Amino acid sequence: MTPASGRALPLAATVLLAAGLWFITFALDWSSFWVKISLSAALLAVLSTILRPLRREDFRFTGRAVFFGVLSAAALYFIFWAGKTLSTALFDFAGQQISGIYHKGTGTPLPTIALLLFCVTGPSEEIFWRGYLQRSLIERYGRWPGWAAATAIYAGVHIWSFNFMLVGAAAVAGAFWGAMYTRLGNLAPVILSHSIWSAVIFAVLPIR
């Protein structure tokens, strides 16, 4: 048995767990949405590091990593701003569904949302979705097929939101960060990109 095949079962189990956690986060109304997504992402990150310890080379917080992290966060924000403008012009339901995404956080103070996204959710999601899942899929299926599979799974677990715009947004963001990790081979700029982008778009300068 190869190392890749030996990791197939825990890999599949974590994907099923992610689907279950995202169901609890999006489909069930109890508790704060932002607390649930943070705890879910953190649990997956911890499990993934137990199953497959992180490598030192995955966390090179160099000046180059900071530059690409900040620049890519700004680029993705612009992509979402353009996407919102285009989608609301093309689809009657787009505006309502985009508003529905923001209404998930009703009742939670914006500073708390920003802090959770920047310090917990962003880093945890990248450790699991890119550092563990995508890395494992690339080893099994190849560079870009692994990227495509990881992106599809990341978008797929968001189906529990029953929000077409959110699933599409997850696909775009997942493909973007996945491509960054594939090209750079370093989680540091991807973590910074995800953390900055999510804090800004949900708590600082929302695109409604």
C-alpha positions in Angstrom: 0.0 0.0 0.0 1.4 3.4 -1.0 1.3 6.4 1.5 -1.3 8.1 -0.8 -3.6 5.1 -0.8 -3.2 4.7 3.0 -4.4 8.2 3.5 -7.5 7.8 1.3 -9.9 6.7 4.2 -9.1 9.5 6.6 -9.2 12.0 3.7 -12.7 10.8 2.8 -13.7 10.9 6.4 -12.6 14.5 6.9 -14.5 15.5 3.7 -17.7 13.9 5.1 -17.0 15.6 8.5 -16.6 19.0 6.7 -19.9 18.4 4.9 -21.6 17.7 8.2 -20.1 20.7 9.9 -21.1 23.0 7.1 -24.6 21.6 7.3 -24.7 22.5 11.0 -23.2 25.9 10.3 -25.5 26.9 7.4 -28.7 25.0 7.7 -29.3 25.1 11.5 -30.2 28.4 13.1 -29.0 27.8 16.7 -26.0 29.8 17.9 -24.0 32.5 16.1 -23.1 31.7 12.5 -19.7 33.2 12.8 -18.9 31.2 15.9 -20.1 28.0 14.3 -18.0 28.5 11.1 -14.9 29.4 13.2 -15.3 26.3 15.4 -15.9 24.1 12.4 -12.9 25.4 10.5 -10.7 25.1 13.6 -11.7 21.5 14.3 -10.9 20.5 10.7 -7.6 22.3 10.9 -6.6 20.5 14.1 -7.7 17.1 12.8 -5.8 17.6 9.5 -2.6 18.5 11.4 -3.0 15.4 13.5 -3.5 13.2 10.4 -0.8 14.9 8.4 1.6 17.2 10.3 2.3 20.5 8.7 5.7 21.2 7.0 7.9 24.1 8.0 8.2 25.1 4.3 4.4 25.6 4.2 4.7 28.6 6.5 7.3 31.0 5.1 6.1 34.4 6.2 8.6 36.3 4.1 8.2 39.8 2.7 7.3 38.2 -0.6 4.6 36.2 1.1 3.1 39.3 2.8 3.2 41.2 -0.5 1.4 38.4 -2.4 -1.1 37.9 0.4 -2.1 41.6 0.6 -2.1 42.0 -3.2 -4.1 38.9 -3.9 -6.7 39.9 -1.2 -7.2 43.2 -2.9 -7.5 41.5 -6.3 -10.0 39.0 -5.1 -12.1 41.8 -3.5 -12.2 43.6 -6.9 -13.2 40.3 -8.6 -16.1 40.0 -6.1 -17.1 43.6 -6.6 -17.2 43.1 -10.3 -19.0 39.8 -9.9 -21.7 41.4 -7.7 -22.2 44.2 -10.2 -22.5 41.8 -13.2 -24.6 39.1 -11.4 -27.2 41.6 -10.1 -27.5 43.0 -13.6 -28.1 39.5 -15.1 -30.1 37.7 -12.4 -33.1 39.0 -10.5 -32.4 36.8 -7.5 -28.7 37.8 -7.1 -29.2 40.8 -4.9 -31.5 39.1 -2.5 -29.2 36.1 -2.2 -26.1 38.3 -1.6 -28.0 40.1 1.1 -28.9 36.7 2.6 -25.2 35.9 3.0 -24.7 39.0 5.1 -27.8 38.4 7.2 -26.2 35.2 8.4 -24.1 37.3 10.8 -27.0 39.4 12.2 -26.5 40.0 15.9 -22.8 39.5 16.0 -20.7 42.8 16.4 -18.6 43.6 13.4 -15.3 43.7 15.4 -16.0 40.2 16.6 -16.7 39.0 13.1 -13.5 40.6 11.8 -11.4 39.1 14.6 -12.8 35.6 14.1 -12.3 35.7 10.4 -8.8 37.1 10.5 -7.5 35.0 13.4 -9.4 31.8 13.3 -11.6 31.1 10.2 -9.2 32.2 7.5 -6.0 30.4 8.8 -8.0 27.3 9.8 -9.7 27.0 6.4 -6.5 27.3 4.5 -4.7 24.7 6.8 -7.5 22.2 6.0 -8.8 23.0 2.5 -5.5 23.8 0.8 -2.7 22.5 3.2 -4.3 19.2 3.8 -7.1 18.4 1.3 -5.7 20.0 -1.8 -2.2 18.8 -1.1 -3.4 15.2 -0.6 -5.5 15.3 -3.8 -2.7 16.7 -5.8 -0.5 13.8 -4.7 -3.1 11.3 -5.7 -4.4 12.8 -9.0 -1.8 15.4 -10.2 -1.3 19.1 -9.8 -4.3 20.7 -11.6 -6.8 17.7 -11.3 -6.1 17.8 -7.6 -6.7 21.5 -7.5 -10.0 21.1 -9.5 -11.2 18.4 -7.2 -10.4 20.4 -4.0 -12.2 23.4 -5.5 -15.3 21.4 -6.3 -15.4 19.9 -2.8 -14.9 23.3 -1.2 -17.8 24.7 -3.3 -19.9 21.6 -2.8 -20.0 21.8 1.0 -21.5 25.3 0.7 -24.6 23.7 -0.9 -26.2 23.6 2.6 -26.6 27.4 2.4 -29.2 26.8 -0.4 -27.8 30.0 -1.8 -26.6 29.8 -5.5 -24.6 33.0 -5.1 -22.7 31.7 -2.1 -21.9 28.4 -3.7 -20.6 30.3 -6.8 -18.6 32.6 -4.5 -17.0 29.7 -2.7 -16.1 28.1 -6.1 -14.4 31.4 -7.2 -12.6 31.9 -3.9 -11.6 28.3 -3.6 -10.2 28.2 -7.1 -8.3 31.5 -6.5 -6.7 30.4 -3.3 -6.1 26.9 -4.5 -4.3 28.2 -7.6 -2.2 30.4 -5.4 -1.1 27.5 -3.2 -0.5 25.3 -6.3 1.8 27.9 -7.9 3.5 29.3 -4.8 3.8 26.1 -2.7 3.5 28.2 0.5 0.4 28.5 2.7 1.6 31.8 4.3 0.4 34.2 1.5 -2.8 32.2 1.0 -3.6 32.4 4.7 -3.0 36.2 4.6 -5.1 36.6 1.5 -8.0 34.6 2.9 -7.8 36.3 6.3 -7.6 39.8 5.0 -10.2 39.4 2.3 -12.8 37.7 4.5 -12.4 40.3 7.3 -12.7 43.2 4.8 -15.6 41.9 2.7 -17.7 40.8 5.7 -16.9 43.3 8.4 -15.0 46.4 7.0 -16.2 47.1 3.4 -19.1 44.7 2.7 -20.2 44.3 -0.9 -24.0 44.4 -0.6 
